Amino acid sequence: MMKIIRTQGDEPCHLPSLQPVFLAIGVFDGVHLGHQHIIRHTVEYAQQMTGIAAIYTFSPHPSCVVGTAKSLIFPLEVKYERMASLGIDVMIEQRFDAQFSQLSGEKFIQLLQKKILTLRGICVGEDFKFGMFRSEDTHSLDVLAQKAHMEVHILSSLCFKDDFRISSTRIRQAIADGHMEFTNDLLGMPYEVHGILVPNEDIEQGFGYSFRLHWQPELRPCSGLYYVDYESHDARDSTIKTGNGICYYPDDGALDDLCYICPLEDIKLSPGDEIKVRCLHFAKKPEKSFVQGVEKIISEADKKSAEEYFSKKSSHGH
């Protein structure tokens, strides 16, 4: 199980052992294919050296302190879950504040050595910048690390179909535009949101198996209907229910960030259940306004189209 260490200032990190540490450094928002390339290399590097594979990341996003704040692709818990799935042993979350932002490149390396006493290697992407005003680059990192007797692995950026560099900025725009297949290609896995099902009797009576989903993404997806698959965890007996459905996400700021899911299967979900919703395809903008009722927004024709989508997806082995 991945150990999470939250730290601030120059306080030392209490690691689980005295093994050498090999560290991937970055924000890694979205943990997209480019990030996975760096993280997997770090894990392999640590395994070869019988060491600890760790990530050094920042919270809040540095843009919240320096520059214009960026919306996160995933909440931190989803981001860390994906990091753990890639084989990381330790995730170090550094509090990024005004004082930290003013560290020079040299002071930053010295801070890492103080916090991680057994640090032996660093892995970063070729566009990595650090230090006050992001004034230092990978060449500076290499020079400073050599002085500190550490190895540095600088990995080339990953390009999508040899066309363009995969980036969190491009993914944010794709999500905002409703381009879910493209988003999922760049992420290397489906874009997902987590929430809690809450009761809404009026909708349940008029819409069959529909549920009001408390959807809390950091980044707001495009408003409309999505074809999704979901995983619901029963709060009472820990059973897991899975299936396909249609999810409706309303306009920005509407209804206190609540959205709705309509399972396609004859399945009963319950208020209080935790749910993960993976967005596979943006179907359309709603033709009706929400005030006319969600049962008017998601029609029988929409359900039939969704069933055809999943049937075709299944027949193609996806």
Backbone hydrogen bonds, N-H to C=O, Kabsch-Sander energy under -0.5 kcal/mol:
donor,donor_aa,acceptor,acceptor_aa,energy
3,K,89,D,-2.8
5,I,3,K,-0.5
5,I,91,M,-3.0
6,R,4,I,-0.5
7,T,5,I,-0.5
7,T,93,E,-2.6
11,E,8,Q,-1.6
13,C,115,K,-2.6
15,L,13,C,-1.2
21,V,118,T,-2.5
22,F,52,I,-2.8
23,L,121,G,-2.8
24,A,54,A,-2.6
25,I,123,C,-1.7
26,G,56,Y,-2.1
31,V,28,F,-1.1
33,L,186,L,-2.5
36,Q,32,H,-2.9
37,H,33,L,-1.8
38,I,34,G,-1.3
39,I,35,H,-2.7
40,R,36,Q,-3.1
41,H,37,H,-1.5
42,T,38,I,-2.0
43,V,39,I,-2.3
44,E,40,R,-2.5
45,Y,41,H,-2.7
46,A,42,T,-2.5
47,Q,43,V,-2.3
48,Q,44,E,-2.3
49,M,45,Y,-1.4
50,T,47,Q,-1.1
51,G,46,A,-3.3
52,I,20,P,-3.0
54,A,22,F,-2.7
54,A,52,I,-0.6
55,I,90,V,-2.0
56,Y,24,A,-3.0
57,T,55,I,-0.6
57,T,92,I,-2.8
59,S,94,Q,-2.3
64,C,61,H,-2.8
65,V,62,P,-1.4
66,V,62,P,-2.9
67,G,65,V,-0.5
78,V,75,P,-0.7
79,K,75,P,-2.1
80,Y,76,L,-2.8
81,E,77,E,-1.7
82,R,78,V,-2.1
83,M,79,K,-1.8
84,A,80,Y,-2.4
85,S,81,E,-1.6
86,L,82,R,-0.6
86,L,83,M,-1.1
87,G,84,A,-1.8
88,I,83,M,-1.2
89,D,53,A,-2.3
90,V,53,A,-1.7
91,M,3,K,-3.0
92,I,55,I,-3.5
92,I,90,V,-0.5
93,E,5,I,-3.2
93,E,91,M,-0.6
94,Q,57,T,-3.1
94,Q,92,I,-0.8
95,R,7,T,-2.5
96,F,59,S,-1.6
97,D,95,R,-0.8
101,S,97,D,-2.3
102,Q,98,A,-0.7
102,Q,99,Q,-1.0
103,L,100,F,-1.7
108,F,104,S,-2.2
109,I,105,G,-1.9
110,Q,106,E,-2.2
111,L,107,K,-2.3
112,L,108,F,-2.2
113,Q,109,I,-2.0
114,K,110,Q,-1.9
115,K,111,L,-2.5
116,I,112,L,-2.8
117,L,115,K,-0.6
119,L,116,I,-1.7
120,R,21,V,-2.9
121,G,21,V,-1.5
122,I,151,E,-2.2
123,C,23,L,-3.2
124,V,153,H,-2.2
126,E,155,L,-1.9
128,F,125,G,-1.8
130,F,136,E,-1.9
132,M,103,L,-1.5
134,R,131,G,-2.3
135,S,132,M,-1.2
136,E,130,F,-2.5
141,L,137,D,-2.3
142,D,138,T,-2.4
143,V,139,H,-2.1
144,L,140,S,-2.7
145,A,141,L,-2.8
146,Q,142,D,-2.1
147,K,143,V,-1.6
148,A,144,L,-1.2
149,H,146,Q,-1.4
150,M,145,A,-2.6
151,E,120,R,-2.3
153,H,122,I,-3.1
154,I,152,V,-0.5
155,L,124,V,-2.8
155,L,153,H,-0.6
160,F,164,F,-2.9
161,K,159,C,-0.7
162,D,159,C,-0.5
163,D,160,F,-2.1
164,F,160,F,-0.8
166,I,158,L,-2.4
171,I,167,S,-1.6
172,R,168,S,-2.6
173,Q,169,T,-1.8
174,A,170,R,-2.0
175,I,171,I,-2.4
176,A,172,R,-2.3
177,D,173,Q,-1.7
178,G,174,A,-0.5
178,G,175,I,-1.2
179,H,174,A,-2.5
180,M,178,G,-1.6
183,T,179,H,-2.3
184,N,180,M,-3.0
185,D,181,E,-2.0
186,L,182,F,-2.0
187,L,183,T,-2.3
188,G,184,N,-1.9
189,M,184,N,-0.6
191,Y,279,C,-0.6
193,V,277,V,-2.2
195,G,275,I,-2.2
196,I,214,H,-0.7
197,L,273,D,-2.5
198,V,212,R,-2.5
204,E,200,N,-2.0
205,Q,201,E,-2.5
206,G,202,D,-1.4
207,F,203,I,-1.2
208,G,204,E,-1.0
210,S,208,G,-1.8
211,F,261,I,-2.4
212,R,198,V,-0.8
213,L,211,F,-0.6
213,L,259,C,-3.6
214,H,196,I,-1.9
214,H,212,R,-0.5
215,W,213,L,-1.2
215,W,257,D,-1.0
216,Q,194,H,-1.3
216,Q,214,H,-0.6
220,R,218,E,-0.5
222,C,175,I,-1.4
224,G,249,Y,-2.1
225,L,284,K,-3.0
226,Y,247,C,-2.7
227,Y,281,H,-2.9
228,V,226,Y,-0.5
228,V,245,G,-2.6
229,D,278,R,-1.8
230,Y,243,G,-2.6
231,E,276,K,-2.0
232,S,241,K,-3.4
233,H,274,E,-3.2
234,D,232,S,-0.6
234,D,239,T,-3.0
238,S,234,D,-1.6
241,K,232,S,-2.7
243,G,230,Y,-1.6
245,G,228,V,-2.4
246,I,262,C,-2.0
247,C,226,Y,-2.8
248,Y,260,Y,-3.0
249,Y,224,G,-2.6
249,Y,247,C,-0.5
254,A,251,D,-2.3
256,D,253,G,-0.7
257,D,254,A,-1.1
258,L,254,A,-0.6
258,L,255,L,-1.2
259,C,213,L,-3.0
260,Y,248,Y,-2.2
261,I,211,F,-2.5
262,C,246,I,-3.0
264,L,244,N,-2.6
265,E,244,N,-0.6
267,I,265,E,-1.8
269,L,267,I,-0.6
272,G,197,L,-3.5
273,D,270,S,-2.0
274,E,233,H,-1.8
275,I,195,G,-2.5
276,K,231,E,-2.3
277,V,193,V,-2.9
278,R,229,D,-3.1
278,R,276,K,-0.5
279,C,191,Y,-2.6
279,C,277,V,-0.6
280,L,227,Y,-2.4
280,L,278,R,-0.6
281,H,227,Y,-1.6
283,A,225,L,-2.7
283,A,281,H,-0.7
284,K,225,L,-1.1
292,Q,289,S,-1.6
293,G,290,F,-2.8
296,K,293,G,-1.5
297,I,293,G,-1.0
298,I,294,V,-2.5
299,S,297,I,-0.8
303,K,299,S,-1.9
304,K,300,E,-2.3
305,S,301,A,-2.3
306,A,302,D,-2.3
307,E,303,K,-2.5
308,E,304,K,-2.2
309,Y,305,S,-2.1
310,F,306,A,-2.4
311,S,307,E,-2.2
312,K,308,E,-2.5
313,K,309,Y,-2.3
314,S,310,F,-2.3
315,S,311,S,-2.2
316,H,312,K,-1.3
317,G,314,S,-1.5
318,H,313,K,-2.3
